[in-house]
Each structure stands twice: as C-alpha cells, then as structure tokens.
Amino acid sequence: MSELVPIKSFRCETCGSTFATEYLMKRHATIHSDKKPFQCDICPLSFSQNSDLVKHRRVHTGEKPFKCDVCPAAFSRNTSLKQHKMNHSGDKPFPCPVMSCTSAFSTQRLLQRHAMIHSGIRPHQCDLCPAAFIQRSDLSKHRKTHTGEKDFLCDLCSAAFSRRSSLKQHRMCHTGEKPYVCQFCGSGFTTHSLLNRHRLLHAGVKPYSCDLCDAAFAQNSDLVKHGRVHTGERPFKCTSCPAAFSRRHSLKQHHAIHNGEKPLKCEDCGVAFTTQSLLKRHRKIHLGIKPFKCPLCPAAFIQRSDLKKHNQVHTGIKAFHCSECGSSFSRSSSLKEHITIHTGIRPFKCQVCNGAFATQSLLKRHFKIHTNPCRSSNPTNICCDALITNSVLQSVGAPPGQI
C-alpha cells in the first residue's frame, strides 16, 4: 500500500506557499502582516503567533528541552536539534546549484541563506556603519559592537558576551567539553565551525596566499596573523614585562609564566602545562606520534610548524633579516634572539643567580645548569653559564664574550 501524501490545496496569496488546511494557511499569513499580538514580558519583542513567543521565552529562561542522543548538545527548538543531528550523520541533501561551489546543506533554509553569498544580496543594513548582512539576526548581533551591550554573563567567572553562542563556547573553557571530534586525527573542538575550519588542514585546501612568501592558509584570519611575521607587528603586549606577541593566545600562554599557573598535568610524567593544547602536544612525545614527515630526509615532527622550520634546512631560505646589521635567519625566533644583541634588552631573569636573558627559551636553557650541575664533568672548571652563553651568542651571529 502506497504512503498517503497530504494534499496541499490552500495557497498563500502573498508568497505562494501551500498548506494542507485552511488553519495552517491562515496561521502562516500572519507572517506577512504587521500584526504581532503576542508580546514578550521580558523584552520588547513581539510575535505573530503564540508558538513563536513560547520558543522565544526559552532565550531568557535558558531552557533547552531538545537534547542530542549522540553528544551533550541541547537546543531550545526541535528544528535546531534535527539540524544538529545532521552534523553527526553527515547528511546534507541540499547541494548548492552553483557549478563552482561544492557546498551542501542539511536544510533548504541554510541553502537559501548560502545562495545570498553568490548573489551578493545583503538586505539588512546597519544604520551606524557600512556593514550589511544576509540575516536580520546577524544585524542585531552586529549592532552590539556599537552599543557595547553584553547581556550574556558567565556564572563561573566575570566574562561577559554580546552573543549567547559566544557564552556557550566560553563555558567549555571551564568544563573542558569538546563535543565535535575530527574523524581523521581525533582532535576535539567546542563548535562545529571550528571543526570545519580544522578539516581544511586535512583536505589541503589553502586558498589564502601570502604575497611576500610561499605560505598559504585555509582561512583568511590565519593569513592576517601570518602577515605579522613579515611586518613585525606585535599588538598583544604583556603588562608585567616588555614581551609582546603577534597572537592573543601567545600572550595568554605567556601570562602563565608570571603567575606560575600550570593546572594541567601529564599523567605519564607529571610535567604541568598552562594550556590543553600544550599538554596534548607534550603527550605525543610519550606516544611517539610524529605525523609530520619531511619528504627529503627521515626527520619527522610532532607539529606542522616544526616541519616547516626544518624544511628551511634543505631550502637554505633565510627570510628574516636584521635591520641593524644585515644578518639573516631562517626563523623568526632566531632573529628575535639576535636583535637583543643590539638592544641589550634581557627581560627574563633567573631567580637563582640573577642572570638575565633575552628570551624565555634562553632562560630555560640556562636554568638547566642549576637543576643539572655539570661542574664535575668540566675539567677546565670554566663556568657552565659562560659556556652556554657563548655558544648561544655564536649561534645567533655574535662573537663570544658579548654578555
């Protein structure tokens, strides 16, 4: 027996949508009218249908009755849950009709929203700046950048956000929750958009190229960050010492040096770290995982960035130049160490002997003489500090004795 399909014989005169009953058609028609009799008693919003008001109230109450049975995600609307489940199943039945675009979507609504990118249509214009948006909701969120309004407060710390999604993502910093897992490498992420961004690394898609070197990136934001390597821009400055960084997360990581906070410990050796990413990187040492292999020699590395640095051994490229003396280096960190020869700035001080160093790495290298004395194995009785210092100076292009 064939499945019965409801006949949709009631058509909306405004937009042409069809409905199975006159009641459904009339309820739909209220969307086109200006009448919105159902008023929220918490904020100024009003709605044409009571059901929409009920759904809206969950924004204020935080109620999320629709829970995913695969991950901890929960939603205030059943349609949002259905859409979310397709992230797990990978079901995207609505492909973009543009031949050059390979995007596909889980719902017709998402496809229609995406189509505006190709058409260039951005009907919702900000009245305070030239910004325009595809959706009204995006315009509402954008306006908060002008007003400074941050309605969504974290109940675990003093952080405040202008968007609920930002608060939700922030809370995962406290819980450690990363429900979106990469099927290729096992990396976890707090949002689906971050997972999609990460997947580009595996796909090898890098449409954003640097016009100063051969580097290419999966995202424009990464290209912007990379550009600071060439310009030397370091907008994120430490308030406790002269250190400055090109990336915000590097500054946050650096702050932990001053406050001594290392809440994350390795279960294998007890070494503590300031961030989850540093702990994860460290654990690969115990596991012996070195996924980034050099195509020219047997060398392999835990991080892609280390492989890129290693490749310069084969190419001989020294893209980082000192403006004072003309010395060239293959790594930005080497140039940074070298520049301190000219400036004399050594902000990193040893707490044991008051020695001062230009970088954190040099201080760590020096500190080993206190934790692992070598005087007994040094028949010439020359100070280990001097030996290390001179070798470091020579490695960055300075004659011995300049300390």
C-alpha positions in Angstrom: 0.0 0.0 0.0 1.5 3.3 -1.0 2.1 6.0 1.6 -0.6 8.7 1.7 0.7 12.2 0.9 -1.4 15.1 2.2 -2.8 17.3 -0.5 -1.8 21.0 -0.1 -4.7 22.8 -1.6 -4.6 26.1 0.4 -2.2 28.6 -1.2 -0.9 31.8 0.4 -1.8 34.8 -1.9 1.4 36.7 -0.8 4.2 34.2 -1.3 2.6 31.1 -3.0 3.3 28.7 -0.1 0.8 25.8 0.1 -0.8 24.2 3.1 -2.9 21.1 3.9 -5.5 23.0 5.9 -7.0 26.5 5.9 -6.0 26.9 9.5 -2.3 26.4 8.7 -2.5 28.8 5.8 -4.1 31.5 7.9 -1.5 31.0 10.7 1.2 31.3 8.0 -0.4 34.5 6.6 0.2 36.4 9.9 3.9 36.4 9.0 3.2 38.8 6.1 1.0 41.1 8.2 2.4 43.7 10.7 0.2 42.4 13.5 2.2 40.9 16.3 -0.2 40.5 19.2 1.9 38.1 21.3 4.3 40.3 23.4 7.3 39.1 25.4 7.0 40.3 29.0 10.8 40.4 29.4 12.0 42.2 26.3 10.4 44.4 23.6 10.0 41.6 21.0 6.5 40.6 19.8 5.3 37.8 17.6 2.5 37.0 15.2 2.0 33.5 16.7 1.9 32.3 20.3 4.0 29.3 19.5 6.8 31.6 18.4 6.5 33.5 21.7 6.8 30.2 23.6 10.0 29.4 21.7 11.4 32.9 22.2 10.9 32.8 26.0 13.5 30.0 26.2 16.1 32.6 25.2 15.5 34.2 28.6 15.0 31.1 30.7 17.8 29.1 29.1 15.5 26.1 28.7 16.8 23.6 26.2 14.4 20.6 26.2 15.6 19.0 23.0 18.7 17.0 23.7 21.1 15.2 21.3 21.4 11.5 22.0 24.9 11.4 20.4 26.7 14.3 22.2 25.9 16.7 25.1 24.4 19.4 22.9 20.9 20.6 23.7 18.6 23.1 21.9 15.6 25.3 22.6 13.9 24.2 19.4 13.2 20.8 17.9 14.2 22.1 14.4 17.6 23.1 15.7 18.1 19.6 17.1 17.1 18.0 13.8 19.6 20.2 12.0 22.3 19.5 14.6 21.9 15.7 14.2 22.9 16.0 10.6 26.3 17.1 11.8 26.8 13.6 13.2 25.2 11.8 10.3 26.9 13.9 7.6 23.6 14.1 5.8 23.5 17.2 3.6 20.8 16.6 0.9 20.7 20.2 -0.4 23.7 21.0 -2.6 24.5 24.5 -3.9 23.4 24.7 -7.6 26.4 27.0 -8.5 28.8 24.8 -10.5 32.0 26.1 -9.0 30.7 25.7 -5.4 30.8 22.3 -3.7 28.9 23.4 -0.6 25.9 21.3 0.6 23.5 21.8 3.4 21.3 19.9 5.8 18.2 22.2 5.3 16.6 24.2 2.5 16.8 27.2 4.7 20.5 27.0 5.1 20.9 26.6 1.3 18.8 29.7 0.7 20.9 31.7 3.1 24.1 30.4 1.5 22.8 31.4 -2.0 22.8 35.0 -1.0 26.6 34.8 -0.8 26.8 34.2 -4.5 24.1 36.7 -5.4 25.7 39.4 -3.2 22.4 40.2 -1.6 22.7 41.7 1.9 19.3 43.2 2.7 19.9 44.1 6.3 22.0 47.3 6.5 23.5 48.8 9.7 22.4 52.4 10.2 25.7 53.2 12.0 28.3 51.9 9.7 28.5 50.4 6.1 28.2 46.8 7.3 25.3 44.8 5.8 24.1 41.3 6.5 22.2 38.4 4.9 20.1 37.8 8.0 18.4 40.2 10.4 19.7 38.2 13.4 23.3 38.9 12.2 22.5 42.6 12.1 21.1 42.5 15.6 24.3 40.8 16.8 26.4 43.3 14.9 24.7 46.3 16.5 26.0 45.3 19.9 29.5 46.1 18.7 28.4 49.7 18.6 26.4 49.7 21.8 28.9 47.6 23.8 26.0 45.6 25.1 27.0 42.3 26.7 23.9 40.6 28.1 25.2 37.1 28.4 27.2 36.6 31.6 29.3 33.6 32.7 28.2 32.3 36.1 31.7 30.8 36.7 33.8 33.9 36.1 33.4 37.6 35.3 33.4 37.2 31.5 30.5 38.8 29.6 29.5 38.4 25.9 27.3 40.0 23.4 26.2 36.7 21.9 24.7 33.6 23.5 26.8 31.4 21.2 30.0 33.1 22.5 29.0 32.5 26.1 28.2 28.8 25.3 31.6 28.4 23.7 33.4 30.2 26.6 31.8 27.9 29.2 33.5 25.0 27.6 36.8 26.5 28.7 35.7 25.8 32.3 34.2 22.3 31.6 36.8 21.1 29.1 34.0 19.9 26.9 34.8 19.4 23.2 31.9 17.6 21.6 33.0 18.0 18.0 35.7 15.4 17.1 37.7 15.2 13.9 37.3 11.8 12.3 40.8 11.9 10.8 43.0 12.8 13.8 40.8 12.7 16.9 41.2 16.5 17.7 38.2 17.9 19.7 36.5 21.3 19.2 34.0 23.3 21.1 31.9 24.2 18.0 31.1 22.7 14.6 32.5 25.7 12.8 35.9 25.2 14.5 35.8 21.5 13.4 35.0 22.5 9.8 37.9 25.0 9.9 40.2 22.3 11.2 39.1 19.8 8.5 40.6 22.1 5.8 44.0 21.2 7.1 43.4 17.5 6.2 41.8 18.5 2.9 44.9 20.6 2.0 42.6 23.4 0.8 44.6 26.7 1.2 43.0 29.5 -0.8 44.6 32.4 1.0 48.2 33.0 -0.2 50.8 35.4 1.3 52.1 37.9 -1.3 55.5 38.1 0.5 56.4 34.4 0.7 55.1 31.0 -0.4 52.9 30.4 2.6 49.2 29.6 2.1 46.4 29.2 4.6 43.0 27.6 4.9 41.5 30.8 6.4 41.9 34.5 5.8 42.3 35.1 9.6 45.4 32.8 9.6 46.8 34.8 6.7 46.3 38.1 8.6 48.2 36.6 11.6 50.9 35.3 9.4 51.4 38.7 7.9 52.7 39.9 11.2 55.7 37.7 10.8 56.8 40.0 7.9 55.7 43.3 9.4 57.0 42.5 12.9 53.7 43.8 14.3 53.1 42.6 17.9 49.9 44.2 19.1 49.4 42.0 22.2 51.6 43.3 25.0 52.3 41.9 28.4 51.5 44.2 31.3 54.1 42.6 33.5 57.2 42.7 31.3 58.3 44.1 27.9 57.2 41.0 26.0 54.8 41.4 23.1 53.2 38.9 20.8 51.6 38.7 17.3 48.8 36.5 18.6 46.4 36.8 21.5 46.7 33.2 22.6 50.5 33.6 22.8 50.1 36.4 25.2 47.6 34.3 27.3 50.1 31.5 27.3 52.9 33.9 28.3 50.9 35.3 31.2 51.0 31.9 32.9 54.8 32.3 33.2 54.3 35.3 35.5 51.6 33.8 37.7 53.1 30.3 37.7 49.7 28.7 37.0 50.0 25.3 35.3 46.8 23.5 36.1 47.1 20.7 33.5 49.5 17.8 34.4 50.7 14.9 32.2 49.6 11.6 33.6 52.7 9.8 32.4 55.5 12.1 33.8 53.8 14.8 35.9 55.0 17.7 33.8 52.5 20.6 34.1 51.3 22.9 31.4 49.3 26.1 31.1 47.0 25.1 28.3 45.3 21.9 27.0 47.0 22.3 23.6 50.5 22.3 25.2 49.6 19.2 27.2 48.2 17.5 24.1 51.4 18.4 22.2 53.6 17.0 25.0 51.7 13.7 25.3 52.7 12.9 21.7 56.3 12.6 23.0 55.2 9.7 25.2 53.1 8.2 22.4 55.9 8.6 19.8 53.5 10.3 17.4 55.2 12.4 14.8 52.7 12.7 12.0 54.6 15.5 10.0 57.3 13.8 8.0 60.0 15.5 5.9 59.8 14.4 2.2 63.6 15.0 1.8 65.0 13.2 4.8 63.9 10.8 7.6 63.1 13.6 10.0 59.6 13.7 11.5 57.9 16.1 13.8 55.1 16.4 16.3 54.0 19.8 14.9 53.5 21.0 11.4 55.2 24.3 12.3 58.4 22.4 13.3 58.4 20.6 9.9 58.1 24.0 8.2 61.1 25.3 10.2 63.0 22.1 9.4 62.3 22.4 5.7 64.4 25.6 5.7 67.5 23.5 6.4 67.0 22.0 2.9 66.0 25.1 1.1 68.5 27.5 2.7 65.9 30.2 2.8 66.6 32.9 5.4 63.6 35.2 5.2 64.2 37.1 8.5 66.6 40.0 8.2 68.1 42.2 10.9 67.7 45.9 10.0 70.7 46.8 12.1 73.5 44.7 10.7 72.0 42.8 7.8 72.3 39.3 9.4 69.7 36.8 8.0 68.0 33.9 9.8 65.7 31.1 8.8 63.5 31.5 11.9 61.7 34.5 13.4 62.8 33.4 16.9 66.4 33.4 15.9 66.1 36.9 14.6 64.4 37.9 17.8 67.3 36.5 19.9 69.8 38.2 17.6 68.2 41.6 17.9 68.7 41.7 21.7 72.4 41.8 21.0 71.8 45.3 19.6 69.2 46.4 22.1 70.6 44.8 25.2 67.1 44.0 26.5 67.0 40.9 28.7 63.6 40.8 30.5 63.8 37.1 31.6 65.7 36.9 34.9 67.0 33.7 36.6 65.6 33.5 40.2 68.7 31.5 41.3 71.6 33.6 40.2 70.1 36.8 38.8 71.3 36.1 35.3 69.2 37.9 32.6 68.3 36.6 29.2 66.6 37.9 26.0 64.1 35.1 25.6 62.2 32.5 27.7 64.0 29.7 25.8 67.4 31.0 26.7 66.4 31.3 30.3 65.2 27.7 30.3 68.4 26.6 28.7 70.4 28.5 31.3 68.3 27.1 34.2 69.5 23.6 33.4 72.9 24.4 34.9 71.1 24.8 38.3 69.0 21.7 38.0 71.7 19.5 36.5 75.1 20.9 37.5 78.0 20.0 35.2 81.0 21.3 37.1 82.1 17.8 38.0 82.2 16.9 34.3 84.0 20.1 33.3 87.8 19.5 33.9 88.7 23.1 32.9 86.4 24.4 35.7 85.0 27.0 33.3 81.7 28.4 34.4 78.9 26.5 32.7 76.9 29.7 32.4 79.7 31.2 30.3 79.9 28.1 28.1 76.2 28.1 27.4 76.1 31.9 26.9 78.9 32.0 24.4 77.5 29.0 22.4 74.2 30.8 22.2 75.7 34.1 21.1 77.7 32.3 18.4 74.6 30.6 17.2 72.9 33.9 16.6 75.9 35.6 14.9 77.7 37.3 17.8 81.3 36.9 18.9 81.9 35.2 22.3 82.1 37.5 25.3 79.2 39.8 24.4 77.1 39.3 27.6 
